[in-house]
Amino acid sequence: MYLRTTRRKNKNGTEVVYYQLAETIYIKEKHQPQARVIHTFGRADEVDLEGLRRLAASIERVCGAPDVETLRGTVDLEETFELGVIHVAEALWEQLGIGPILRRHLAKERRKVPYDRILLALAANRLDEPCSKLGCFEHWLPVRTWLPEAAQWKFEQLYWALDFLLAHIAAVEEELFQRVANLFNADVDLIFYDTTTLYFETDEEDEEDGGLRRRGHNKEGRDGNPQVVVGLAVTRDGLPVKSWVFPGNTGDVTTIARIREELRGWRLNRAVLVGDAGMFSADNQALLSKGLGRYILAVPMRRIKDVREQVLTRPGRYKPVRENLEVKEIVVGDGERRQRYILCRNLDEAARQASHRERILTLLEGELASLAEAKEDHPKRACELLASKRFGRYLKEGSKGRLTIDKAKVDQEIRMDGKYVLTTNDDTLSAEDVALGYKGAMIIEGCFRRMKTTGLQARPMFHWTPARIEAHVKLCVLALLIQRAAELRTEDTWRNLHHHLEGLKAIRYRQSGKTIVQRNRISPELKEILTKLSVPTPDKVLRIEG
């Protein structure tokens, strides 16, 4: 039954509204539903509203619900909690198989503490509002986020959960990789590997053997802080496959032997290391060949004679790969000295560099015109221009120390516009595959940025025992996996997704002597996101107490 509203238009243009009590019945002969009026209350402007309220109150009393007058009582809003991120993180945690895998290990060890749920909370914290374990326990879980079970947890259990994760991480990573590859139909023909560094907010290195906090070459320019080296293997789509943690003074190439050993047996068709120009050297290439076997390396164009004299000057047509990417293959030498180079040209980047250089040369001509008016042959400003990284590359000294624009240097820069050179020892990869493989490695750089600065904030680290340091990194990689899975399904960035998820709240209020927790209204945009993620809409009423 329901209250039905009907409308009738009078000849004078006015409209009259009537209220009726009706029900829907099914007519078998017509094979269709039909409305049947049980009672007519009359015109809406003449109906007895108090009578309707009394009828509604009597119906609710019979149903056991509070009467209308009670419902009119004051609603006391108590707290608002974040619901969106933890709801989606929990759903993907289960869909990816992380929760089931961890629970199986918990059952084997007959553990009673729900470490799988604690690790979910820690991973969701990285996705929402990254903070320390203490901050997560004292502020994020009880104040910001709707996760009622967390009230039963003890602070030390957060660290015990990290220990549990590290004890089983090898088996978890391998099984998780197989499940994720099938779930996303991931292309695992090529696995990309690279390293980064995470620093600590301390000045002390680990002195004992087995310590991870060491000083080394920091990829962010913070060589003064102890650090660890983190290796990450990802698919073409940026889904993390496996991670490693090495002492902070470990060189990139020396990590390869361990990587190859641990990936053996994962049934990977190919694992290729993609490195930047800093790894290019004859010794490094020999070590890479012995370790992982295959590599794609960027070549420092200005440093390598073969590149300057033979690769950049070799005639030949470029082959288009993508809209803004062209490639040309050049082989230098014969036999054992044979070196395969792939010359790549980014058309958009070439246009950008040309435009930037024109602006610099225009400014430089103005500076030189000012110097020409000076009385001194070599004023102080000339020294500043020569030492400048911005202008110095285009200058040469003439007679009496006078500066002029070096046309040969300008022509050399023009030849390099939008270009970069790659080399590989894998002849089964076409020039197009090599170029796209190197572009794919940029996904790793994006993953590292997410881990370090733009979201998960894996560093700076404050853990000091090797086990907790490694467990912290592994947890961040699990959070990264959830993040990338959400981005692939929605074809949107986590930043935009997080913005919409923040709008989903759990509101706790008191009414009629009861404490009720209820979610707010879900926007159409958020509903579409949940549909793409295959995540069900949370129940409207989450809890009723009292």
C-alpha positions in Angstrom: 0.0 0.0 0.0 1.0 3.6 -0.6 -0.3 7.1 -0.5 -1.2 8.0 -4.0 -1.4 11.6 -5.4 -3.6 12.4 -8.4 -4.0 15.8 -10.1 -6.9 17.3 -12.1 -6.9 20.5 -14.1 -10.0 22.7 -14.0 -11.3 24.7 -17.0 -10.0 27.9 -15.5 -6.4 26.5 -15.5 -6.2 25.7 -11.8 -5.0 22.3 -10.6 -6.5 20.3 -7.8 -4.5 17.6 -6.0 -6.2 14.5 -4.3 -4.8 12.0 -1.8 -5.8 8.3 -2.0 -4.8 5.2 -0.2 -4.0 2.6 -2.9 -2.3 -0.7 -3.5 -0.9 -2.5 -6.6 -2.5 -5.8 -7.7 -1.6 -8.1 -10.5 -4.3 -8.8 -13.2 -3.7 -12.3 -14.5 -6.0 -11.9 -17.5 -4.1 -8.8 -18.7 -0.7 -10.0 -17.4 0.0 -6.6 -15.9 -0.1 -4.8 -12.6 -2.8 -2.3 -11.8 -3.4 0.3 -9.1 -6.5 -0.2 -6.9 -7.9 2.7 -4.7 -8.8 1.6 -1.2 -9.8 4.9 0.3 -9.9 8.5 -0.9 -8.9 11.2 1.6 -10.1 14.1 -0.5 -8.6 17.2 -1.8 -5.0 18.0 -0.6 -6.0 21.5 0.5 -9.0 20.2 2.5 -7.6 17.0 3.9 -7.4 16.5 7.7 -3.6 16.5 8.1 -3.8 15.7 11.8 -5.9 12.7 11.0 -3.2 11.5 8.6 -0.5 12.0 11.3 -2.5 10.0 13.8 -3.0 7.2 11.3 0.7 7.1 10.6 1.5 7.1 14.3 -0.8 4.2 15.0 0.7 2.2 12.1 4.2 2.8 13.4 3.2 1.8 16.9 1.9 -1.5 15.6 5.1 -2.0 13.6 7.2 -1.3 16.7 8.8 1.9 15.4 8.8 5.1 17.4 5.8 7.3 16.9 5.9 10.5 14.8 5.9 12.8 17.8 9.0 11.0 19.2 10.7 11.3 15.8 10.2 15.0 15.9 12.6 15.1 18.9 16.0 16.6 18.8 18.6 14.8 16.7 22.1 15.1 18.4 24.9 14.8 15.9 27.9 13.3 17.6 30.7 12.5 15.1 31.5 12.2 11.5 33.9 9.5 10.2 35.6 8.9 6.8 34.0 5.9 5.1 34.9 6.1 1.4 38.6 5.2 1.4 38.3 2.4 4.0 35.2 0.9 2.3 36.9 0.8 -1.2 40.3 -0.4 0.3 38.5 -3.2 2.1 36.7 -4.3 -1.0 39.8 -4.3 -3.2 41.8 -6.0 -0.4 39.5 -8.9 -0.6 39.1 -8.9 -4.5 42.9 -8.9 -5.0 43.1 -11.8 -2.6 45.3 -10.1 0.0 42.8 -10.8 2.8 42.1 -14.4 2.0 45.9 -15.2 1.6 46.7 -13.7 5.0 43.7 -15.4 6.7 44.9 -18.8 5.4 48.3 -18.2 7.0 46.6 -17.1 10.2 44.6 -20.3 10.3 47.7 -22.4 9.8 49.3 -20.8 12.8 46.1 -20.7 14.8 46.4 -17.0 15.4 43.5 -15.3 17.2 44.5 -11.7 16.6 43.1 -10.5 13.3 46.4 -9.4 11.7 44.8 -9.4 8.3 42.3 -6.6 9.4 45.1 -4.7 11.1 47.2 -4.7 8.0 44.2 -3.6 6.0 43.8 -0.6 8.3 47.5 0.2 8.0 47.4 0.0 4.2 44.2 2.1 4.0 45.9 4.7 6.2 48.6 5.0 3.6 46.0 5.5 0.9 44.1 8.2 2.9 46.1 10.1 5.5 49.6 8.6 5.8 51.0 8.9 9.4 53.1 6.9 11.9 51.8 3.8 13.5 51.2 5.7 16.7 49.3 8.4 14.8 47.3 5.8 13.1 46.3 4.2 16.4 45.6 7.3 18.4 44.0 9.6 15.7 43.2 8.1 12.3 41.5 4.9 13.5 39.4 6.2 16.4 38.8 9.7 15.2 38.7 9.9 11.4 37.7 6.5 10.1 34.7 4.2 10.5 36.3 0.9 11.5 34.6 0.0 14.8 36.6 -3.2 15.3 39.8 -1.2 15.7 38.6 -0.2 19.2 39.5 -3.7 20.4 43.1 -3.5 19.1 46.1 -2.8 21.2 48.9 -0.5 20.0 51.6 -3.2 20.0 49.4 -5.4 17.8 50.1 -3.0 14.9 53.8 -3.8 15.1 53.1 -7.5 15.6 51.0 -7.4 12.4 54.0 -6.1 10.5 56.1 -9.0 11.9 53.4 -11.4 10.7 53.4 -9.9 7.2 57.2 -10.1 6.9 57.2 -13.7 8.0 54.9 -14.7 5.1 55.7 -12.1 2.5 57.5 -14.3 0.1 54.6 -16.7 -0.2 52.1 -13.9 -0.2 53.9 -12.0 -3.0 54.1 -15.0 -5.3 50.5 -16.1 -4.9 49.3 -12.5 -5.1 51.1 -12.0 -8.4 49.4 -15.1 -9.9 46.0 -13.9 -8.7 46.5 -10.3 -9.9 47.8 -11.4 -13.2 44.7 -13.5 -13.8 42.3 -10.9 -12.3 43.5 -8.0 -14.5 44.6 -10.2 -17.4 48.0 -8.4 -16.9 50.7 -8.6 -19.5 53.6 -10.3 -17.7 55.7 -10.8 -20.8 57.9 -8.0 -19.6 58.6 -7.2 -16.0 60.4 -3.9 -15.3 62.7 -3.4 -12.4 64.3 -0.3 -11.0 65.5 1.0 -7.6 65.1 4.1 -5.5 66.2 5.3 -2.1 64.2 6.0 1.1 65.9 8.1 3.8 65.7 8.1 7.6 65.3 11.1 10.0 68.4 10.2 11.9 72.2 10.8 11.5 73.3 7.4 12.7 74.1 4.4 10.5 73.7 0.8 11.6 77.1 -0.4 12.7 76.3 -4.1 13.2 76.2 -6.6 10.3 72.8 -7.0 8.8 71.8 -3.4 9.4 70.0 -1.7 6.5 70.5 2.0 7.4 73.6 3.1 5.5 74.8 6.2 3.7 75.1 5.9 0.0 74.2 7.7 -3.2 70.8 9.2 -2.6 68.6 9.6 -5.7 67.0 12.7 -4.2 70.2 14.5 -3.4 70.1 13.8 0.4 73.4 12.1 0.7 73.8 13.1 4.4 71.0 10.9 5.7 71.2 7.1 6.2 69.0 5.3 3.7 67.8 2.0 2.3 67.7 1.0 -1.4 64.3 -0.3 -2.5 63.9 -2.4 -5.6 60.5 -2.7 -7.3 59.4 -4.9 -10.2 56.2 -3.9 -12.0 54.1 -5.0 -15.0 53.6 -2.9 -18.1 50.4 -1.5 -16.4 52.3 -0.5 -13.3 51.0 -3.3 -11.0 53.7 -4.1 -8.4 55.0 -7.6 -8.7 57.6 -7.8 -6.0 59.7 -5.5 -3.9 63.1 -5.8 -2.2 64.9 -3.8 0.5 68.7 -3.5 0.4 71.3 -1.7 2.6 71.6 2.0 1.7 75.1 1.6 0.3 74.1 -1.1 -2.3 74.8 -0.3 -5.9 72.0 -0.9 -8.4 73.8 -3.5 -10.4 74.7 -5.6 -7.4 71.0 -6.2 -6.6 70.5 -8.1 -9.9 71.7 -11.5 -8.7 69.2 -11.6 -5.9 66.4 -10.4 -8.1 67.0 -13.1 -10.6 67.2 -15.8 -8.0 64.0 -14.8 -6.3 62.0 -14.4 -9.5 63.1 -17.9 -10.7 60.1 -20.2 -10.6 57.5 -17.5 -11.1 56.9 -18.6 -14.7 57.8 -15.3 -16.1 58.4 -15.2 -19.8 60.9 -12.4 -19.6 62.4 -10.1 -17.0 64.2 -7.0 -18.3 66.0 -4.4 -16.3 65.3 -0.9 -17.5 67.9 1.7 -16.3 68.7 5.3 -16.8 71.9 6.8 -18.1 73.6 6.6 -14.7 73.9 2.9 -15.0 75.5 2.9 -18.5 79.1 1.6 -18.4 80.9 -1.4 -19.9 81.3 -3.0 -16.4 77.6 -2.5 -15.6 76.5 -4.0 -18.9 78.6 -7.1 -18.2 77.2 -7.5 -14.7 73.7 -7.0 -16.0 74.2 -9.7 -18.7 75.3 -12.2 -16.1 72.6 -11.3 -13.6 69.2 -10.7 -15.0 70.3 -11.5 -18.6 68.4 -8.7 -20.5 68.5 -5.0 -20.1 67.4 -1.7 -21.7 69.6 1.2 -20.8 69.5 4.9 -21.6 72.8 6.1 -23.1 74.4 9.5 -22.1 74.5 11.0 -25.5 77.0 13.8 -24.9 79.5 11.5 -23.2 79.7 8.5 -25.6 81.8 9.0 -28.7 80.0 6.4 -30.8 76.7 8.2 -30.1 78.0 11.7 -31.0 79.8 10.6 -34.1 77.8 7.7 -35.5 74.4 7.4 -34.0 73.2 11.1 -34.1 74.8 11.7 -37.5 73.7 8.4 -39.2 71.2 9.1 -42.0 68.0 7.2 -42.3 64.3 7.5 -41.7 62.5 7.3 -38.4 59.8 4.8 -38.0 56.6 6.0 -36.2 55.7 4.1 -33.0 53.1 6.4 -31.4 51.7 9.8 -32.2 54.6 11.6 -30.7 57.3 8.9 -30.8 59.6 7.9 -33.7 62.5 5.4 -33.6 65.6 4.6 -35.7 67.9 1.6 -35.2 71.6 1.9 -35.6 74.2 -0.9 -35.1 77.8 0.2 -34.5 80.7 -2.3 -34.8 80.9 -6.0 -35.6 81.2 -9.3 -33.7 81.8 -9.0 -30.0 82.1 -5.2 -30.3 78.7 -4.9 -31.9 76.5 -2.4 -30.1 72.8 -1.9 -30.9 71.4 1.6 -30.4 67.9 2.8 -30.7 67.6 6.5 -31.4 64.2 7.8 -30.2 62.7 11.2 -31.0 59.7 12.7 -29.1 58.2 15.3 -31.5 56.4 17.2 -28.7 59.5 17.4 -26.6 61.5 18.5 -29.6 59.1 21.4 -30.2 59.2 22.4 -26.5 63.0 22.4 -26.4 63.2 24.4 -29.6 60.8 27.0 -28.2 62.7 27.2 -24.9 66.0 27.6 -26.7 64.7 30.5 -28.8 63.6 32.3 -25.6 67.0 31.7 -24.0 68.9 32.9 -27.1 66.8 36.1 -27.2 67.6 36.8 -23.6 71.2 36.0 -24.2 71.4 38.4 -27.2 70.1 41.2 -24.9 72.7 40.4 -22.3 75.5 40.4 -24.9 74.3 43.7 -26.2 74.5 45.2 -22.7 78.1 43.8 -22.4 79.0 45.4 -25.7 78.3 48.8 -24.2 80.5 48.2 -21.2 83.9 49.9 -21.0 85.6 46.8 -19.7 86.7 44.0 -22.1 85.6 41.3 -19.6 83.3 42.6 -16.9 82.1 40.5 -14.0 78.7 39.9 -15.7 80.6 38.0 -18.5 82.0 35.5 -15.9 78.5 35.0 -14.5 77.1 34.3 -18.0 79.9 31.8 -18.7 79.3 29.9 -15.4 75.5 29.9 -15.9 73.9 26.6 -16.6 71.2 28.4 -18.4 73.4 30.5 -20.8 76.9 29.1 -20.6 76.3 26.1 -23.0 75.7 28.6 -25.9 78.7 30.9 -25.3 82.3 31.1 -26.4 85.0 33.6 -25.7 86.3 35.7 -28.6 89.2 38.2 -28.8 89.9 40.2 -25.6 87.5 37.8 -23.7 84.4 39.2 -25.4 81.6 36.7 -25.4 79.7 35.6 -28.5 77.0 33.0 -29.3 78.7 29.7 -30.4 76.8 28.7 -33.5 78.3 25.2 -33.5 77.0 24.6 -30.0 73.6 25.8 -31.0 73.6 23.5 -34.0 74.6 20.6 -31.8 71.7 21.3 -29.4 69.3 21.5 -32.3 70.4 18.0 -33.4 69.6 16.6 -30.0 66.1 18.2 -29.7 63.6 15.6 -28.4 66.1 12.8 -28.8 67.4 10.1 -26.5 69.4 7.0 -27.2 68.8 3.5 -25.8 70.8 0.3 -26.0 69.8 -3.3 -25.3 71.4 -6.8 -25.5 68.1 -8.5 -26.4 67.9 -8.9 -30.1 64.4 -10.4 -29.8 63.1 -7.0 -28.9 62.3 -4.8 -31.9 63.2 -1.2 -31.9 59.6 -0.3 -31.2 59.5 -2.7 -28.2 62.7 -1.2 -26.8 61.3 2.4 -27.0 58.0 1.4 -25.5 59.8 -0.7 -22.9 61.8 2.3 -21.8 58.6 4.4 -21.8 57.1 1.7 -19.7 59.8 2.1 -17.1 58.5 5.6 -16.5 55.6 3.8 -14.7 58.1 2.6 -12.1 59.2 6.2 -11.6 55.6 7.1 -11.2 55.2 4.3 -8.6 58.2 5.6 -6.7 56.8 9.1 -6.7 53.6 7.8 -5.3 55.4 5.8 -2.6 57.7 8.7 -1.6 56.0 12.1 -2.1 52.6 12.3 -3.8 50.5 9.9 -1.7 51.8 7.0 0.3 54.7 8.9 1.9 56.9 5.8 2.6 59.6 8.2 3.7 61.1 9.5 5.8 61.2 6.4 7.9 61.5 6.2 11.7 61.8 2.4 12.1 65.3 1.2 13.0 65.2 -2.7 13.1 65.8 -4.3 9.7 62.6 -6.4 10.0 60.3 -3.4 10.7 62.0 -1.4 7.9 61.4 -4.1 5.4 57.8 -4.7 6.6 57.0 -1.0 6.3 58.2 -1.0 2.7 56.2 -4.2 1.9 53.1 -2.6 3.4 53.5 0.5 1.3 53.8 -1.7 -1.8 50.5 -3.5 -0.9 48.9 0.0 -0.7 50.4 0.8 -4.0 48.9 -2.3 -5.5 45.4 -1.3 -4.3 45.9 2.2 -5.7 47.0 1.0 -9.1 44.2 -1.6 -9.3 41.6 1.2 -8.6 43.2 3.5 -11.2 43.2 0.7 -13.9 39.6 -0.1 -13.4 38.3 3.5 -13.3 40.8 4.9 -15.8 41.3 7.8 -13.5 44.0 9.0 -11.0 43.9 8.1 -7.4 44.0 11.8 -6.6 40.6 12.3 -8.3 39.2 9.0 -6.9 40.3 10.1 -3.4 38.5 13.4 -3.8 35.2 11.7 -4.5 35.7 9.0 -1.8 36.3 11.7 0.8 32.7 12.8 0.3 31.4 9.5 1.6 30.9 9.8 5.4 29.6 7.8 8.3 27.6 10.0 10.7 26.9 9.0 14.3 23.9 10.7 16.0 21.5 10.1 18.8 17.7 10.1 18.3 14.9 8.8 20.5 17.4 7.3 23.0 19.2 5.4 20.3 22.7 5.8 18.8 22.6 5.4 15.0 25.5 5.4 12.6 24.3 6.1 9.0 26.1 6.9 5.8 25.3 10.1 3.9 23.9 10.3 0.4 26.1 8.9 -2.4 26.7 11.3 -5.3 26.1 10.1 -8.9 29.9 10.5 -9.6 30.8 8.3 -6.6 28.2 5.7 -7.5 29.7 5.4 -11.0 33.2 4.9 -9.4 31.9 2.2 -7.1 30.3 0.5 -10.1 33.6 0.5 -12.1 35.4 -0.9 -9.1 32.8 -3.6 -8.6 32.5 -2.4 -5.0 29.0 -2.6 -3.5 27.3 0.5 -2.0 27.7 0.5 1.8 24.5 -0.1 3.8 22.6 3.1 4.6 22.4 2.3 8.3 25.7 0.9 9.6 24.8 0.5 13.3 22.0 1.0 15.8 22.7 0.8 19.6 20.6 1.5 22.7 
